[in-house]
């Protein structure tokens, strides 16, 4: 095998597939990136058996062939090469020569025959949306995916398609994030649970441009994201997702409209007083025309007031400040509306169209904190 390509194209391709190289594995072949120049394209693939990524880079193939190269050493070499054309050449024993200007590396490669290729997926059922929308939806929900592997379903996000609506849901036991997105076409109903890890990696690769499209294909066990010159294949999480409809109430005793940036900045300032090991709540007192926020920790205390529009009863309620910050940061609206029932019931942050809904459970606090 022998081909020539730009360093920038090579680095981009390596960075894309590197996301599917496992950090720990008993199969040494999976620690490799497969470079396949046997079919007239320069195709790079990595696969950790849960997540597989394949991308095509531009270049001039002089001799067809295929090789598997250790991902760690290969990625470090190509990043540090001069900014010029790179020649990659392998011999019959898979010894690989990497040349760029006066820099020359010889590293050992492996036969590509032992590599675990991406599973073949019949691309029948799919939905189409812009890369911008998918990237935004992931950003606006991924923070409330659980990292607790004991409850596998919570480590993924529900993708529910119903006609022209895509609903994406994540939850971790303390909060729920929901985004509803209108699709350009109507599709058959479908529900799948996509691993959070997959969505994080897909989000990093997406261009985020409104005019760039991504196609999402579904099978019983897999989801495929296809965009630009890249294909991402992931196993789905098996099981039934939580019935979130039972958690979503439209009843409220108190409705608060507040400037999002003011509220976010205020809570952000309050967290300066919290050490990592602390679990200090932010206490919110809602009265006529104002919201008073207070946080007390071993470091000190903070008080601040914000002007609000209020309907309904006064309320005193406590929250984990991080959960409020996570939700507020990803909302684009200038004003946000909070719906509350009592100090022990969830708070809802949602817009009138319910394009986003954030449910946050309150925390108990002692009267000494107030």
Residue, then its C-alpha position, 0 to 999 in steps of 0.5 A: x500500500x502506498x498513498x499521499x495525502x495532506x497532513x491536515x486531512x490525515x490529522x482530521x481523519x485520525x482525530x475522528x476515528x480515534x474516538x472509537x479506539x478503546x482505552x482498555x481492551x484484551x484484543x490488541x487489534x482494537x487498539x489499532x486504526x485500520x487504513x484501507x486503500x484497497x477500493x480506490x478510497x482512503x478509508x480509516x476505521x476504529x471500532x471498540x465493539x460498542x462504537x465504530x467510526x469510519x471516515x474517508x480522507x482525500x489523497x492519491x493512492x499509488x498502490x492499493x492495500x490495507x494495514x492496521x496501525x497502533x492508534x496511539x503512536x500513529x496519532x502522535x506521529x501524524x500530529x507532529x509532522x510538518x505541515x505538508x504532504x505525507x506519504x504512507x507506505x507498507x510492505x508485505x510484512x506490514x512495516x509502515x513507513x511515514x514520510x513528510x519532508x525530512x521526517x521519516x518514521x518506520x513503525x510496525x503494522x498488522x494485517x487488516x484481516x483480523x480487524x473487527x469491521x463495522x457491522x453491516x447495517x441495512x439502511x432502510x429506515x432513517x430520519x434526516x435533520x440538520x447537523x446544527x439541530x442534532x448538535x444542539x439537541x445533544x448539547x441541550x440534553x446530554x448533561x443529565x445522562x447518568x454515569x452510573x453503569x449500574x442503571x444502564x438505561x440512564x446512561x443513554x438518551x431516549x430518541x422517540x420519533x412520532x410523525x414529524x416530531x423527534x423527542x430526545x430525553x435524558x434523566x439521572x434520577x435528580x432531573x429530566x431534560x427533554x427536547x422536542x424538535x420538528x422534523x422536515x418530514x413525517x416518519x413511522x413511530x420508533x423508540x430507541x435508547x442511544x448510549x450517551x457516550x455515542x452522542x458525545x462523540x457524534x457531537x464532537x464530529x458534527x460540523x454544526x452547520x444548518x445546511x449540512x445534513x445528517x441521516x440517522x438509520x435504525x435497526x433493532x440493535x444499532x443506530x447509524x449516523x451518516x454525515x459528510x464522509x463519516x459513518x458512526x455505528x453504535x449499539x443501542x441500549x436494550x430495555x424499556x425507557x422510563x415512562x416520563x409522561x407520569x413525571x410531567x405535570x402541568x399543575x403549578x401553584x407558582x409561576x415565575x418569569x425571570x431574565x435567564x442571564x441574570x438568574x444564571x449569573x447569580x447562581x454561578x456567582x453563588x457557586x464560588x462559595x462551594x468546595x467540590x466536596x460540599x453539597x450546599x443548596x441554593x435557597x430561592x425565596x419567591x415573593x411579589x416582584x422579586x426572587x431572593x437567592x441565598x447560599x451559605x457554606x463553610x467559605x461564606x454566604x451570599x445574598x442576591x435579589x432579582x426582579x421577576x414576574x410572579x403569578x400565584x403563591x410565595x414559595x421557599x425552595x432549595x436546589x442543587x445549583x449545578x442542576x439549575x446552571x446546567x439547564x439555564x446554560x443551554x436555553x437560548x431564550x432571553x426570559x425563562x419561565x419556572x413552574x413550581x408547586x411546593x418545596x418538595x415537588x419538582x420545578x419545571x423550566x419550559x417554554x410555551x411551545x414545550x420545545x424544551x422541558x427541564x424537570x429539577x427535583x428540589x433538595x431539603x435544607x435546614x431552616x438554619x440555612x435560610 
